[in-house]
Amino acid sequence: MSDDRLIVAMDVPDAVQGLALAEQLGDLVSFYKIGLGMLTGGGLGLARELKQEHGKRIFLDMKLFDISATIEAAVRGIARFDLDFLTVQGDPHVVRAAKEGAGASGLRILAVTVLTSLDRADLDDGMIVPGDVAEIALERAARALAAGADGVIASPHEAAAIRALPEAAGRLIVTPGVRPAGSDAGDQKRIATPAMAIASGADHIVVGRPVWAAPAPRAATRAILDELQSPQARQPNT
């Protein structure tokens, strides 16, 4: 059966292929991430169908960033879809506006710290403040949580330090950049195995390519679920 600590990223081109993947995985997966790559391919429609007709939980990964009024309006509209998670950039003004937009809905606002595909050289290219990537992610997490975020998006490398923050009590840590042992890292740079991510303090892990690009997606998913139940992953879902 499923374990909602595993979120499968539907990084496929359109809703037709996304629905086919969900049907193939069946009751093995209860939680899906739909991101920008599928937005013009029917992503919002698929999100509603999976939620309302198939009983799945949905993480809408938009990484929104704009002025406060625009963020609030956008999130208010998204909240009508009755989805579960939404990502915004971790800047405090964005988080506060997103929380206003979410209102009393059940939509949880997750703040992006530092993308798992970035390292120090990438931050230098973007003229981001000097310093260790993990320390920057930790500070961004603390500020986003203080601004009211329901949780943060961070690499498994920062999960333990974020979990130790006073601001993180009762909040979610969701980790992309998760790869089963032996998997191709792809475009990710700060990665860990599923068990390592959970043991480090993550509530949910996001896995995409190792599932949907696998020769046998159901078998790949079962292997990840087995790892989440192993002694190496001893972090309860909250």
VOPAGU-2260 file (C-alpha; in pm, 1 decimal, decimal comma):
REM VOPAGU-2260
SITE   aa  ch    i         X         Y         Z
SITE  MET   A    0       0,0       0,0       0,0
SITE  SER   A    1      93,3     366,8     -27,2
SITE  ASP   A    2     294,6     581,1     213,4
SITE  ASP   A    3     221,9     950,7     179,3
SITE  ARG   A    4     576,3    1040,1     279,1
SITE  LEU   A    5     650,6     959,7     -85,8
SITE  ILE   A    6     543,6    1227,4    -332,5
SITE  VAL   A    7     588,5    1126,7    -695,0
SITE  ALA   A    8     674,6    1416,7    -924,9
SITE  MET   A    9     477,5    1402,8   -1248,7
SITE  ASP   A   10     751,4    1554,0   -1462,9
SITE  VAL   A   11     584,2    1437,8   -1782,7
SITE  PRO   A   12     473,6    1664,0   -2070,4
SITE  ASP   A   13      97,4    1664,3   -2032,2
SITE  ALA   A   14    -207,1    1551,0   -1838,2
SITE  VAL   A   15    -266,4    1249,4   -2062,2
SITE  GLN   A   16      71,9    1100,6   -1974,7
SITE  GLY   A   17      29,0    1207,2   -1612,1
SITE  LEU   A   18    -303,0    1027,3   -1579,0
SITE  ALA   A   19    -155,4     718,5   -1745,2
SITE  LEU   A   20     127,0     717,8   -1488,8
SITE  ALA   A   21    -117,8     754,6   -1200,0
SITE  GLU   A   22    -327,2     467,3   -1333,3
SITE  GLN   A   23     -16,8     251,9   -1371,9
SITE  LEU   A   24      98,5     319,1   -1016,4
SITE  GLY   A   25    -252,9     275,0    -876,8
SITE  ASP   A   26    -280,1     244,1    -500,4
SITE  LEU   A   27      98,3     238,4    -454,9
SITE  VAL   A   28     106,0     620,4    -463,4
SITE  SER   A   29    -128,4     854,9    -278,3
SITE  PHE   A   30      54,3    1186,3    -331,2
SITE  TYR   A   31     162,2    1354,3    -657,4
SITE  LYS   A   32     351,6    1671,7    -744,9
SITE  ILE   A   33     246,9    1869,0   -1050,7
SITE  GLY   A   34     480,4    2147,3   -1155,4
SITE  LEU   A   35     535,9    2424,6   -1405,7
SITE  GLY   A   36     645,2    2184,1   -1678,3
SITE  MET   A   37     288,3    2054,0   -1706,6
SITE  LEU   A   38     109,7    2383,6   -1652,5
SITE  THR   A   39      35,2    2436,5   -2023,0
SITE  GLY   A   40     -30,1    2065,4   -2072,8
SITE  GLY   A   41    -340,7    2046,1   -1856,4
SITE  GLY   A   42    -169,4    2033,5   -1519,0
SITE  LEU   A   43    -438,2    2212,6   -1320,0
SITE  GLY   A   44    -709,7    1999,0   -1473,5
SITE  LEU   A   45    -515,1    1684,9   -1389,4
SITE  ALA   A   46    -462,6    1809,0   -1033,7
SITE  ARG   A   47    -838,5    1846,8    -988,0
SITE  GLU   A   48    -912,6    1508,6   -1147,0
SITE  LEU   A   49    -659,9    1322,2    -933,7
SITE  LYS   A   50    -786,8    1494,8    -620,5
SITE  GLN   A   51   -1159,5    1477,3    -675,8
SITE  GLU   A   52   -1201,0    1156,7    -872,8
SITE  HIS   A   53    -910,4     944,3    -752,4
SITE  GLY   A   54    -868,7    1065,8    -394,1
SITE  LYS   A   55    -501,8    1158,9    -434,4
SITE  ARG   A   56    -320,8    1431,7    -246,0
SITE  ILE   A   57    -174,8    1701,5    -470,1
SITE  PHE   A   58     134,4    1918,5    -437,4
SITE  LEU   A   59     119,2    2206,8    -685,6
SITE  ASP   A   60     478,5    2316,3    -739,1
SITE  MET   A   61     457,9    2667,9    -884,7
SITE  LYS   A   62     738,1    2842,9    -686,7
SITE  LEU   A   63     543,0    3167,9    -709,7
SITE  PHE   A   64     724,1    3502,0    -683,7
SITE  ASP   A   65     578,1    3848,2    -738,4
SITE  ILE   A   66     453,1    4152,7    -551,9
SITE  SER   A   67     235,4    4081,7    -250,3
SITE  ALA   A   68     -97,7    4174,2    -409,3
SITE  THR   A   69     -38,1    3946,1    -706,5
SITE  ILE   A   70      72,2    3655,0    -487,5
SITE  GLU   A   71    -231,8    3690,7    -264,7
SITE  ALA   A   72    -468,3    3696,4    -562,2
SITE  ALA   A   73    -300,3    3399,6    -731,0
SITE  VAL   A   74    -304,8    3186,1    -418,3
SITE  ARG   A   75    -666,4    3276,6    -347,5
SITE  GLY   A   76    -755,1    3138,8    -689,2
SITE  ILE   A   77    -548,6    2823,7    -645,7
SITE  ALA   A   78    -702,0    2760,1    -302,6
SITE  ARG   A   79   -1038,8    2704,1    -472,5
SITE  PHE   A   80    -901,5    2384,4    -625,8
SITE  ASP   A   81    -892,2    2214,2    -282,4
SITE  LEU   A   82    -529,7    2102,6    -325,2
SITE  ASP   A   83    -284,7    2016,1     -46,8
SITE  PHE   A   84      53,7    2186,5     -95,2
SITE  LEU   A   85     162,6    2493,7    -292,7
SITE  THR   A   86     516,8    2625,2    -326,3
SITE  VAL   A   87     618,1    2989,6    -324,1
SITE  GLN   A   88     960,5    3147,3    -305,0
SITE  GLY   A   89    1078,3    3177,9      53,9
SITE  ASP   A   90    1098,5    3557,0      67,5
SITE  PRO   A   91     898,5    3667,9     374,5
SITE  HIS   A   92     674,5    3912,1     185,2
SITE  VAL   A   93     579,4    3633,1     -58,2
SITE  VAL   A   94     505,5    3389,4     223,9
SITE  ARG   A   95     288,5    3636,9     412,4
SITE  ALA   A   96      88,5    3721,6     100,1
SITE  ALA   A   97      44,6    3353,2      12,5
SITE  LYS   A   98     -88,4    3278,4     359,6
SITE  GLU   A   99    -337,5    3562,2     321,8
SITE  GLY   A  100    -447,2    3418,0     -10,8
SITE  ALA   A  101    -483,3    3066,7     128,7
SITE  GLY   A  102    -707,1    3196,4     405,1
SITE  ALA   A  103    -901,7    2927,9     589,2
SITE  SER   A  104    -856,1    2669,9     313,4
SITE  GLY   A  105    -657,3    2355,0     372,7
SITE  LEU   A  106    -387,1    2462,3     127,4
SITE  ARG   A  107     -45,9    2448,7     291,8
SITE  ILE   A  108     211,7    2703,3     182,0
SITE  LEU   A  109     563,4    2564,6     141,2
SITE  ALA   A  110     853,2    2806,5     101,8
SITE  VAL   A  111    1143,3    2730,7    -129,3
SITE  THR   A  112    1482,3    2782,6      36,7
SITE  VAL   A  113    1756,8    2705,7    -217,9
SITE  LEU   A  114    1682,6    2484,0    -517,9
SITE  THR   A  115    1843,6    2139,6    -496,0
SITE  SER   A  116    1981,8    2186,1    -847,0
SITE  LEU   A  117    2199,6    2479,4    -732,7
SITE  ASP   A  118    2541,9    2491,9    -574,1
SITE  ARG   A  119    2767,3    2778,9    -465,6
SITE  ALA   A  120    2882,3    2852,0    -820,5
SITE  ASP   A  121    2520,6    2889,7    -930,2
SITE  LEU   A  122    2450,9    3127,8    -643,0
SITE  ASP   A  123    2755,5    3330,5    -740,9
SITE  ASP   A  124    2620,7    3357,4   -1095,6
SITE  GLY   A  125    2295,1    3488,9    -954,9
SITE  MET   A  126    2471,3    3741,9    -729,9
SITE  ILE   A  127    2333,8    3573,9    -416,7
SITE  VAL   A  128    2489,4    3669,6     -83,2
SITE  PRO   A  129    2824,0    3494,2     -15,0
SITE  GLY   A  130    2835,4    3199,8     222,4
SITE  ASP   A  131    2779,4    2829,6     256,6
SITE  VAL   A  132    2474,8    2701,5      65,9
SITE  ALA   A  133    2346,0    2506,4     365,8
SITE  GLU   A  134    2371,0    2811,7     589,8
SITE  ILE   A  135    2182,9    3025,3     338,8
SITE  ALA   A  136    1911,1    2760,0     307,8
SITE  LEU   A  137    1885,0    2743,2     688,0
SITE  GLU   A  138    1848,1    3120,2     721,7
SITE  ARG   A  139    1590,4    3136,9     442,8
SITE  ALA   A  140    1397,5    2854,8     610,5
SITE  ALA   A  141    1398,4    3033,3     946,2
SITE  ARG   A  142    1274,8    3359,5     792,1
SITE  ALA   A  143    1005,5    3187,8     585,6
SITE  LEU   A  144     877,3    2992,3     884,5
SITE  ALA   A  145     875,8    3306,9    1096,9
SITE  ALA   A  146     667,0    3470,2     823,2
SITE  GLY   A  147     407,5    3194,4     860,5
SITE  ALA   A  148     500,0    2924,5     608,3
SITE  ASP   A  149     346,2    2585,8     680,0
SITE  GLY   A  150     673,8    2425,6     578,9
SITE  VAL   A  151     978,2    2453,2     358,8
SITE  ILE   A  152    1133,0    2293,6      54,9
SITE  ALA   A  153    1498,5    2210,9     113,6
SITE  SER   A  154    1754,5    1953,7      12,0
SITE  PRO   A  155    1810,1    1649,5     235,3
SITE  HIS   A  156    2146,9    1802,7     327,2
SITE  GLU   A  157    1975,0    2082,7     518,1
SITE  ALA   A  158    1682,4    1887,7     663,4
SITE  ALA   A  159    1838,3    1805,2    1001,0
SITE  ALA   A  160    1949,7    2161,4    1068,3
SITE  ILE   A  161    1610,1    2299,6     968,2
SITE  ARG   A  162    1431,1    2044,3    1185,2
SITE  ALA   A  163    1632,3    2171,8    1482,5
SITE  LEU   A  164    1511,1    2531,6    1434,5
SITE  PRO   A  165    1262,7    2651,2    1699,7
SITE  GLU   A  166    1051,5    2789,6    1415,9
SITE  ALA   A  167    1025,7    2441,7    1259,8
SITE  ALA   A  168     820,9    2289,9    1541,3
SITE  GLY   A  169     503,9    2147,7    1388,6
SITE  ARG   A  170     601,8    2257,5    1036,9
SITE  LEU   A  171     671,5    2045,1     729,6
SITE  ILE   A  172    1002,3    1974,5     559,7
SITE  VAL   A  173     970,1    1845,1     204,7
SITE  THR   A  174    1285,3    1731,4      28,6
SITE  PRO   A  175    1333,8    1705,5    -347,1
SITE  GLY   A  176    1671,8    1590,0    -473,7
SITE  VAL   A  177    1601,2    1236,8    -349,8
SITE  ARG   A  178    1754,3     951,8    -545,0
SITE  PRO   A  179    1757,3     578,6    -464,5
SITE  ALA   A  180    2110,4     440,7    -435,4
SITE  GLY   A  181    2264,7     394,5    -779,1
SITE  SER   A  182    2025,0     632,1    -955,9
SITE  ASP   A  183    2143,9     898,1   -1196,7
SITE  ALA   A  184    2155,3    1235,9   -1019,9
SITE  GLY   A  185    2031,0    1410,1   -1335,2
SITE  ASP   A  186    2016,3    1786,9   -1281,9
SITE  GLN   A  187    2021,1    1757,7    -902,3
SITE  LYS   A  188    2334,4    1846,2    -705,4
SITE  ARG   A  189    2246,4    1816,7    -334,2
SITE  ILE   A  190    2093,1    1470,6    -312,3
SITE  ALA   A  191    2038,3    1180,5     -71,4
SITE  THR   A  192    1862,1     845,1     -63,9
SITE  PRO   A  193    1499,3     819,0      52,4
SITE  ALA   A  194    1596,2     666,6     387,4
SITE  MET   A  195    1864,6     929,0     449,3
SITE  ALA   A  196    1621,7    1212,8     375,2
SITE  ILE   A  197    1356,9    1081,5     614,8
SITE  ALA   A  198    1611,5    1004,4     886,3
SITE  SER   A  199    1742,6    1359,8     852,6
SITE  GLY   A  200    1404,1    1505,5     939,1
SITE  ALA   A  201    1203,2    1523,5     616,6
SITE  ASP   A  202     828,6    1465,8     641,0
SITE  HIS   A  203     794,2    1401,4     268,3
SITE  ILE   A  204    1035,8    1317,0     -11,7
SITE  VAL   A  205     982,4    1404,4    -377,1
SITE  VAL   A  206    1094,6    1149,3    -635,1
SITE  GLY   A  207    1038,3    1194,8   -1005,4
SITE  ARG   A  208    1267,3    1055,2   -1272,4
SITE  PRO   A  209    1362,6     736,0   -1079,8
SITE  VAL   A  210     991,9     643,9   -1091,5
SITE  TRP   A  211     842,8     771,5   -1416,0
SITE  ALA   A  212    1155,5     702,5   -1625,8
SITE  ALA   A  213    1211,1     355,7   -1478,4
SITE  PRO   A  214    1159,5      51,8   -1705,8
SITE  ALA   A  215     911,1     -74,0   -1445,5
SITE  PRO   A  216     765,2     223,6   -1252,1
SITE  ARG   A  217     563,1       7,3   -1012,7
SITE  ALA   A  218     867,5    -196,2    -916,8
SITE  ALA   A  219    1072,6     121,3    -872,0
SITE  THR   A  220     801,6     265,3    -649,4
SITE  ARG   A  221     778,1     -50,4    -441,3
SITE  ALA   A  222    1154,0     -39,3    -382,6
SITE  ILE   A  223    1128,6     318,0    -253,0
SITE  LEU   A  224     834,2     229,6     -29,1
SITE  ASP   A  225    1028,9     -64,7     110,9
SITE  GLU   A  226    1321,8     166,7     186,2
SITE  LEU   A  227    1092,5     406,1     371,8
SITE  GLN   A  228     992,0     117,7     599,2
SITE  SER   A  229    1352,5       9,5     659,7
SITE  PRO   A  230    1543,9      66,0     985,3
SITE  GLN   A  231    1749,0     331,9     806,4
SITE  ALA   A  232    1440,9     558,8     787,2
SITE  ARG   A  233    1325,5     622,7    1139,6
SITE  GLN   A  234    1147,6     954,2    1117,6
SITE  PRO   A  235     768,8     956,2    1168,1
SITE  ASN   A  236     547,6    1146,3     928,1
SITE  THR   A  237     385,4    1447,1    1099,1
